Amino acid sequence: MSSVRLSKVTKELNISLDRAVEELAKQGHDIPNNRNHKITDDQYGVLRTTFADDLERKKLAEEVTQQVKEEKETLRGIKEAKNDSVSA
């Protein structure tokens, strides 16, 4: 990966644009506050290292969301089967 848009990185890491730009500025990288700006591999690595916890939280939230969806589908199927047997 030679460069990636800042918007993609912020979405992946589940952080705001301002937070990413601020962290890069702290690390000595001067970049514009523009979501279409491309950052280098080094800058991307800084953000991934700094916000690894946010990335982990995002993954856990996605897993919980998937589990809830599956449970709802299962319950919906049981309810429909129950309604079918009652009406028959």
Buried (B, 14 or more C-beta within 10 A) or exposed (E): EEEBBBBEBBEBBBBEBEBBBEBBEEEEBEBEEEBEBBBBEEBBEBBEEBBEEBBEEBEEEEEEEEEEEEEEEEEEEEEEEEEEEEEE
